[in-house]
Amino acid sequence: MLKITDLHATVGETEILRGLTLEVNAGEVHAIMGPNGAGKSTLAYVLGGRPGYEVTSGSVEFMGQDLLAMDPHERAAAGLFLGFQYPVEIPGVSNVQFLREALNAQRSARGEALLSGGDFLKLAKEKAALLKLDMDMLKRNVNVGFSGGEKKRNEMVQMGILDPALAVLDETDSGLDIDALRVVGEGINAIMRQREGGPGKGVLLITHYQRLLDYVQPDFVHVLSKGRIVKSGGADLALELEREGYEAVAA
Amino acid sequence: MTHMPTIRDEDWRYADGDALASLTPSDLDVWHDVVLEPGETRAKDLVLDDSHPGIHRARLTVGEGARAEIFAIASAAAYTRLELEVRLARGAHFQFGGVTIGGGEATREFVTRVTHAEPEATSEQVVRSVHWGQATGNFLGRIEVARDAQKTDAVQDFKGLILEKGASTNAKPELEIFADDVKCAHGAAIGQMDETARFYMAARGLPPEAARKLLVRAFIADAFAAHSDAEAQESLLDNALATLGDAV
């Protein structure tokens, strides 16, 4: 589904990713852990196509296509979802309006029928309930006046509505209290886990801590350090990292 | 003889000098005089697009407790100026919402002179400017509060959005207050499109043009928010946004 090969990327003059290689197959949950400054968020932004994050060499293949050749909105329509560490506030634009336009833009790019206002609201209500986010909040302006935890839950509601093939979640667990962490973890499972007969989905969880992984069990855990993956393992690796620290494990 | 304005005149300082040079006295002598009787409410939507460029001038005399509402778009491809002189009697209200929007090389401007002549009158003016190319958008807003016009409440709010380097906006608020128990507020801000918001919207699948349209719509919506007719409000918004079609 996602195949990253020897990826190098710079932000400004600084090289942040230095030869990162990683493959995510349908049905797999991968966790990427690592210390501050290792390049975790840069990886997320490079995959999303954020301006200012320049790929200098390497390749990224997504669902058989060259991801790096696509514009950010085309990546979304192709099935990539980027969960933001700091979701953006957009005054004057309501969540409902924003998401309906976004979903219909994606559907139109894929040659699918557009969703009517009524059908969209039904879908939005269902996903908001899943994440225990009050429907009234979806009528408000995008993330304006939302608490840190509400913003992260709103990201997951958006993911539920857009129903991507691959979710890259950048520190979705930061800023969440214990209850919200459980709700978000269960939400990720409900939205992104393989369903009987459904299409295979992939998840790339970027996180500092092991705690989200209690709810979203990863199939693979990778340690990112200085712009490349220095160690990979199973779910046990996250526990080992939590116990002994990055320095001891990744050395 | 009518004095022909140049950009050395204070009220014309941001106008298009070349366009002023080609004016004739008849362009300036047409004042629409509008009188609102006490207690009357009157509203007017003005779309100054390519079918109505040039100078438009109106004098509004708003009677006691009356309410005058004007919502305007200046989007023509040539020099366009809307001038409003408003005199408010006791307890009267003046509501103005204006949007200058467009590219090319044109200057589009609103010039208002609101006189709170008697006590307890209120006024609210909300102007938004969105420009690209070499275009200019201006708001010159003058508020005069007469000596005995106590309890005046006047608000002016201007925001400019520059979509491209080369475009510009100017705001010139002027307050002249001779009473002591009044509230007069004005604010002006000029900025560029929020790139973080644009990337966030793109990451959710919105193409750049759709994201820009949504952000510009949100930006100018404040100008028409006080419109009492929701349908007319939508149609003004759509009308202003249609101009955006040719923006880069």
Interface residues (C-beta under 8 A of the other chain):
Chain A: G48 G49 R50 P51 D71 P72 H73 R75 A76 A77 F81 L82 F84 P87 V88 E89 I90 P91 G92 V93 Q97 F98 L99 E101 A102 L103 A105 Q106 A109 Q158 L162
Chain B: D194 E195 T196 A197 F199 Y200 M201 A202 A203 R204 G205 L206 P207 P208 A210 A211 L214 L215 R217 A218 F219 A221 D222
